[in-house]
Amino acid sequence: MGDLELIRDLELRAGALFRSMGMPDIAEHPVPAADELARFVHAERAWAVAAAGDVPVAFVLVDVVDGLAHVEQVSVEPAYARRRLGSSLLDHVETWAAGQKMQALTLTTFRHVPWNAPYYARLGFVELADAERGPELVALMAKEARHGLDPADRVAMRRPVRSAAA
Ligand SMILES: CC(C)(COP(=O)(O)OP(=O)(O)OC[C@H]1O[C@@H](n2cnc3c(N)ncnc32)[C@H](O)[C@@H]1OP(=O)(O)O)[C@@H](O)C(=O)NCCC(=O)NCCS
């Protein structure tokens, strides 16, 4: 099986966590096609953590949105959860963003899911008010809404890149 198929399977297993929140639609949401994942790989904005046998157990995908490092997806294999793989991948993105002279990381996530907004808040992400969202982020959230995500459930968050020049 190709690496991208392993990543797709991993995302499916990680997403299954949403069933425990009564969110089966999210758990069963189709994972991105391999060519969509390949877009991030070719742009060199995809990173994974591998376990023994080179099997991926965590990954992060990053887009550039309003000139900032936008975390499109971060997923951890459930058997490897709560070992700080997620937070270390986000720190890695921050190091990359600093190298790109970007000022911050952004993401959109679910407000009330414990391992979403509250988790990111503990990692230093702060909610962005509507007026603080850049035009591309606004467009991205409008697209999420068109795909059925209730805007009331969604939050945009930002974490400054600590080593970036002010
Ligand atoms: C979000 C996610 C990437 C976190 O990865 P992780 O490596 O387990 O996270 P870390 O080890 O860095 O941090 C663990 C913290 O996440 C939160 N967390 C992780 N799993 C949780 C769960 N099942 N229930 C509640 N909180 C959880 C807790 O705050 C936990 O801290 P604790 O272990 O001290 O209680 C992972 O849970 C995941 O893949 N979730 C499914 C996909 C997803 O929701 N991705 C984010 C979309 S925006």
The ligand as a Tripos MOL2 file, in Angstrom:
@<TRIPOS>MOLECULE
LIG
   48    50     1     0     0
SMALL
NO_CHARGES

@<TRIPOS>ATOM
      1 C1         -6.3840   16.1910   18.0260 C.3       1 LIG1
      2 C2         -5.2730   15.1440   17.9890 C.3       1 LIG1
      3 C3         -4.4470   15.3880   16.7280 C.3       1 LIG1
      4 C4         -4.3980   15.2800   19.2420 C.3       1 LIG1
      5 O1         -3.2630   14.4400   19.0910 O.3       1 LIG1
      6 P1         -2.4810   13.8330   20.3480 P.3       1 LIG1
      7 O2         -1.1120   13.4500   19.8790 O.co2     1 LIG1
      8 O3         -3.3010   12.7930   21.0130 O.co2     1 LIG1
      9 O4         -2.3980   15.1030   21.3010 O.3       1 LIG1
     10 P2         -1.3140   15.4530   22.3930 P.3       1 LIG1
     11 O5         -0.7140   14.1990   22.9240 O.co2     1 LIG1
     12 O6         -0.4210   16.4940   21.8370 O.co2     1 LIG1
     13 O7         -2.2260   16.1270   23.4720 O.3       1 LIG1
     14 C5         -3.1430   15.3190   24.1590 C.3       1 LIG1
     15 C6         -4.2750   16.2030   24.6190 C.3       1 LIG1
     16 O8         -5.2870   16.2380   23.6000 O.3       1 LIG1
     17 C7         -6.5740   16.1670   24.2280 C.3       1 LIG1
     18 N1         -7.1360   14.8730   23.8460 N.ar      1 LIG1
     19 C8         -6.5820   13.9360   23.0400 C.ar      1 LIG1
     20 N2         -7.4220   12.9060   22.8650 N.ar      1 LIG1
     21 C9         -8.5150   13.1940   23.5950 C.ar      1 LIG1
     22 C10        -9.7430   12.5290   23.8260 C.ar      1 LIG1
     23 N3        -10.0150   11.3400   23.2850 N.pl3     1 LIG1
     24 N4        -10.6350   13.1200   24.6380 N.ar      1 LIG1
     25 C11       -10.3960   14.2950   25.1960 C.ar      1 LIG1
     26 N5         -9.2460   14.9920   24.9990 N.ar      1 LIG1
     27 C12        -8.3290   14.4450   24.2160 C.ar      1 LIG1
     28 C13        -6.3250   16.2370   25.7150 C.3       1 LIG1
     29 O9         -6.2670   17.5930   26.0590 O.3       1 LIG1
     30 C14        -4.9420   15.6260   25.8260 C.3       1 LIG1
     31 O10        -4.2500   16.0190   26.9660 O.3       1 LIG1
     32 P3         -4.0350   14.9350   28.1560 P.3       1 LIG1
     33 O11        -3.4340   13.7250   27.4810 O.co2     1 LIG1
     34 O12        -3.1270   15.6490   29.0940 O.co2     1 LIG1
     35 O13        -5.4190   14.6970   28.6800 O.co2     1 LIG1
     36 C15        -5.8630   13.7190   17.9810 C.3       1 LIG1
     37 O14        -6.7210   13.6050   19.1110 O.3       1 LIG1
     38 C16        -6.6430   13.3590   16.7410 C.2       1 LIG1
     39 O15        -6.0800   12.8880   15.7450 O.2       1 LIG1
     40 N6         -7.9820   13.5850   16.7590 N.am      1 LIG1
     41 C17        -8.8630   13.2160   15.6590 C.3       1 LIG1
     42 C18        -8.6710   14.1140   14.4680 C.3       1 LIG1
     43 C19        -8.8900   15.5550   14.8340 C.2       1 LIG1
     44 O16        -9.8390   15.9220   15.4950 O.2       1 LIG1
     45 N7         -7.9830   16.4060   14.3480 N.am      1 LIG1
     46 C20        -8.0730   17.8230   14.5470 C.3       1 LIG1
     47 C21        -8.9820   18.4070   13.5360 C.3       1 LIG1
     48 S1         -8.9490   20.1920   13.5760 S.3       1 LIG1
@<TRIPOS>BOND
     1     1     2 1
     2     2     3 1
     3     2     4 1
     4     2    36 1
     5     4     5 1
     6     5     6 1
     7     6     7 2
     8     6     8 1
     9     6     9 1
    10     9    10 1
    11    10    11 2
    12    10    12 1
    13    10    13 1
    14    13    14 1
    15    14    15 1
    16    15    16 1
    17    15    30 1
    18    16    17 1
    19    17    18 1
    20    17    28 1
    21    18    19 ar
    22    18    27 ar
    23    19    20 ar
    24    20    21 ar
    25    21    22 ar
    26    21    27 ar
    27    22    23 1
    28    22    24 ar
    29    24    25 ar
    30    25    26 ar
    31    26    27 ar
    32    28    29 1
    33    28    30 1
    34    30    31 1
    35    31    32 1
    36    32    33 2
    37    32    34 1
    38    32    35 1
    39    36    37 1
    40    36    38 1
    41    38    39 2
    42    38    40 1
    43    40    41 1
    44    41    42 1
    45    42    43 1
    46    43    44 2
    47    43    45 1
    48    45    46 1
    49    46    47 1
    50    47    48 1
@<TRIPOS>SUBSTRUCTURE
     1 LIG1         1 GROUP 0 **** ****
